[in-house]
Amino acid sequence: MKKILSIVIFLISGYVSSQSFQQVDRFNHPGILYGDNGYYFKDIQGYFDQFTGNGIWQYSSGNLTMQLKFTKKTYVNSGIGSSFKTDILIGGIRIVKNGVEVVNTLNTINLNENSYVDYFMYNGPRYKNTPDCMSCTTPDQRLYMFYNEPNNDNPNLAHMFFIMHVYKNAQQIPTLRVVFTQEALSGDPTEYDTEFNHIPTKTQVYLPFGTFDFQKVN
């Protein structure tokens, strides 16, 4: 009887908790700033779904192979210092150079971190289209993705980002375009602050700079 009562209390408390956040559209919430306390920023229009699904996004050229995989996590905690819920796109990457795997965070998308900022890759805001935003149909089609790599002790290689969007190429095949530039770096990764006597072991990013078109593979 006590066990049954405990389950009922747990379900009721969960329901009350979920009802305490007012649901708004993740990308269309006029008059409300993203991150305002008390709201659940839900991907109502399913914008994130174009990046997820079966298979892996893959780019291959010469001795370089890169793979990306995404999952949408719903009703995620905002983190320390604020109180809101959100849907978030989480990603992982695998990079192989000259037959050597240099990084692989694909499986980390299956983890349940305390906050989305604890993942190696998670989405930021959407950005306006540019001339190279092929087949873009909405005013803010491109998605800003925060990007970090494992075992990083270099502040100039922390909190990086790339911008991506999905379009259909000439053969009408869904294609993920990723644009990663040096603007994502906070500074020169080979420099360090001698005042703190910290010499970083990581001085370069695994993800190469440039524009890359990924396509889905099984």
C-alpha positions as CSV (number, residue, x, y, z in Angstrom):
1,M,0.0,0.0,0.0
2,K,2.8,2.4,0.9
3,K,4.5,1.6,-2.4
4,I,1.4,2.4,-4.4
5,L,0.9,5.6,-2.4
6,S,4.5,6.7,-3.2
7,I,4.0,6.1,-6.9
8,V,0.8,8.1,-6.9
9,I,2.5,11.0,-5.1
10,F,5.4,10.9,-7.5
11,L,3.1,11.0,-10.5
12,I,1.0,13.9,-9.1
13,S,4.2,15.9,-8.2
14,G,5.5,15.3,-11.7
15,Y,2.3,16.5,-13.3
16,V,2.2,19.6,-11.1
17,S,5.8,20.4,-11.9
18,S,5.2,20.1,-15.6
19,Q,2.2,22.4,-15.4
20,S,4.2,25.1,-13.6
21,F,6.0,26.0,-16.9
22,Q,4.0,27.9,-19.5
23,Q,4.5,26.3,-23.0
24,V,5.6,28.6,-25.8
25,D,7.0,28.0,-29.3
26,R,10.8,27.5,-29.2
27,F,11.3,29.8,-32.2
28,N,8.3,32.0,-32.1
29,H,7.6,33.6,-28.7
30,P,6.8,37.3,-29.2
31,G,7.2,39.5,-26.1
32,I,9.2,36.7,-24.3
33,L,12.9,36.4,-24.2
34,Y,14.3,33.0,-24.7
35,G,15.5,31.9,-21.2
36,D,12.8,33.7,-19.2
37,N,12.0,31.8,-16.1
38,G,8.7,30.0,-15.9
39,Y,8.4,29.0,-19.6
40,Y,8.8,25.7,-21.5
41,F,10.3,26.5,-24.9
42,K,9.0,23.7,-27.0
43,D,9.9,22.8,-30.6
44,I,6.2,23.0,-31.6
45,Q,6.8,23.2,-35.3
46,G,9.3,20.3,-35.3
47,Y,12.2,22.4,-36.7
48,F,14.8,20.1,-35.1
49,D,13.4,17.0,-36.7
50,Q,15.1,17.7,-40.1
51,F,18.4,17.1,-38.4
52,T,17.5,13.9,-36.5
53,G,16.2,10.5,-37.6
54,N,17.8,7.2,-38.7
55,G,21.3,7.1,-40.1
56,I,24.3,9.4,-39.8
57,W,25.2,12.5,-41.7
58,Q,28.6,11.9,-43.4
59,Y,31.1,13.9,-45.3
60,S,34.0,12.2,-47.1
61,S,36.8,13.7,-49.2
62,G,40.3,12.4,-49.7
63,N,41.7,11.3,-46.3
64,L,39.0,13.0,-44.3
65,T,35.8,11.5,-43.1
66,M,33.4,13.3,-40.7
67,Q,30.1,12.0,-39.3
68,L,27.4,13.9,-37.4
69,K,24.4,12.6,-35.5
70,F,21.7,14.6,-33.7
71,T,18.9,13.9,-31.3
72,K,16.2,16.1,-29.9
73,K,15.8,16.2,-26.2
74,T,12.6,17.5,-24.8
75,Y,11.7,19.3,-21.6
76,V,15.3,19.7,-20.6
77,N,16.5,21.6,-17.5
78,S,17.9,25.1,-18.2
79,G,20.8,24.8,-15.8
80,I,22.1,26.6,-12.7
81,G,20.9,30.2,-12.1
82,S,17.6,30.0,-14.0
83,S,14.4,28.2,-14.1
84,F,12.9,27.3,-17.5
85,K,12.5,24.2,-19.6
86,T,13.4,23.8,-23.3
87,D,13.7,21.4,-26.2
88,I,17.3,21.2,-27.4
89,L,19.1,19.7,-30.3
90,I,22.1,17.6,-29.1
91,G,24.9,16.5,-31.5
92,G,27.9,14.3,-31.6
93,I,30.8,14.1,-34.1
94,R,33.3,11.5,-35.4
95,I,36.3,12.6,-37.4
96,V,38.8,10.3,-39.1
97,K,41.9,11.7,-40.7
98,N,44.3,9.5,-42.7
99,G,42.6,6.4,-41.4
100,V,43.0,7.5,-37.7
101,E,40.0,8.4,-35.5
102,V,40.9,11.6,-33.8
103,V,37.6,12.3,-32.1
104,N,34.3,10.5,-31.5
105,T,31.5,11.9,-29.4
106,L,28.6,10.3,-31.3
107,N,27.5,8.2,-28.3
108,T,27.4,11.2,-26.0
109,I,24.0,12.2,-27.5
110,N,22.5,9.3,-25.6
111,L,23.6,10.6,-22.2
112,N,21.3,12.4,-19.8
113,E,23.3,15.3,-18.6
114,N,22.1,17.6,-15.8
115,S,22.0,20.6,-18.3
116,Y,22.3,20.8,-22.1
117,V,25.4,22.9,-21.7
118,D,27.2,19.8,-20.5
119,Y,27.0,18.2,-23.9
120,F,29.7,18.6,-26.5
121,M,27.3,20.0,-29.0
122,Y,24.0,21.8,-28.6
123,N,22.0,24.3,-30.5
124,G,21.8,28.1,-30.1
125,P,19.6,30.5,-32.0
126,R,18.6,30.5,-35.6
127,Y,20.1,33.0,-38.0
128,K,19.0,34.8,-41.1
129,N,19.6,33.2,-44.5
130,T,22.6,34.1,-46.7
131,P,23.1,33.6,-50.4
132,D,24.7,30.2,-49.8
133,C,21.7,29.0,-47.8
134,M,20.4,26.8,-50.6
135,S,16.7,26.0,-50.7
136,C,16.1,27.9,-47.5
137,T,12.4,28.5,-47.0
138,T,12.1,30.4,-43.7
139,P,13.6,33.8,-42.8
140,D,15.8,32.3,-40.1
141,Q,16.8,28.9,-41.5
142,R,20.4,28.5,-40.4
143,L,21.0,27.0,-36.9
144,Y,23.9,28.1,-34.6
145,M,25.5,25.1,-32.9
146,F,27.8,25.3,-29.9
147,Y,30.7,23.0,-30.3
148,N,33.3,21.6,-27.9
149,E,35.9,18.8,-28.1
150,P,36.9,16.3,-25.4
151,N,39.9,16.7,-23.1
152,N,40.2,20.4,-24.0
153,D,42.3,22.5,-21.6
154,N,42.6,25.5,-23.9
155,P,40.1,28.4,-23.3
156,N,40.6,29.6,-26.9
157,L,39.1,26.3,-28.1
158,A,36.2,26.3,-25.7
159,H,32.6,27.3,-26.6
160,M,33.2,27.3,-30.3
161,F,30.4,27.2,-32.8
162,F,29.4,26.4,-36.4
163,I,26.3,27.2,-38.4
164,M,24.3,24.6,-40.3
165,H,21.1,24.1,-42.4
166,V,19.5,21.3,-44.4
167,Y,18.7,21.7,-48.1
168,K,18.1,19.5,-51.2
169,N,20.9,19.3,-53.7
170,A,20.5,19.0,-57.5
171,Q,19.6,15.4,-57.2
172,Q,17.0,16.3,-54.5
173,I,19.0,14.5,-51.8
174,P,18.7,16.1,-48.3
175,T,22.1,17.7,-47.6
176,L,23.4,19.1,-44.3
177,R,25.6,22.1,-44.9
178,V,28.1,23.0,-42.1
179,V,30.1,26.2,-42.1
180,F,32.9,26.4,-39.5
181,T,35.2,29.4,-39.6
182,Q,38.1,30.8,-37.4
183,E,35.7,33.3,-36.1
184,A,34.5,30.6,-33.7
185,L,37.8,30.7,-31.8
186,S,38.2,33.0,-28.9
187,G,41.9,33.7,-29.7
188,D,45.1,32.2,-30.9
189,P,45.1,28.6,-29.6
190,T,48.9,28.5,-29.5
191,E,49.0,31.4,-27.0
192,Y,48.4,31.1,-23.2
193,D,48.4,33.3,-20.2
194,T,51.8,33.1,-18.6
195,E,50.5,34.8,-15.4
196,F,48.7,31.6,-14.5
197,N,51.5,29.4,-15.8
198,H,49.1,27.3,-17.8
199,I,50.4,25.7,-21.0
200,P,47.5,24.0,-22.8
201,T,48.1,20.6,-24.3
202,K,45.5,21.2,-26.9
203,T,46.5,23.8,-29.5
204,Q,44.4,22.9,-32.5
205,V,40.8,21.9,-33.2
206,Y,40.0,18.6,-34.8
207,L,37.1,20.0,-36.9
208,P,38.7,21.6,-40.0
209,F,37.6,25.1,-41.1
210,G,35.5,25.4,-44.2
211,T,32.1,24.6,-45.7
212,F,31.1,20.9,-45.8
213,D,28.1,19.2,-47.3
214,F,27.0,16.0,-45.4
215,Q,24.5,13.4,-46.6
216,K,22.7,10.6,-44.7
217,V,24.2,7.1,-44.6
218,N,23.0,4.1,-42.7
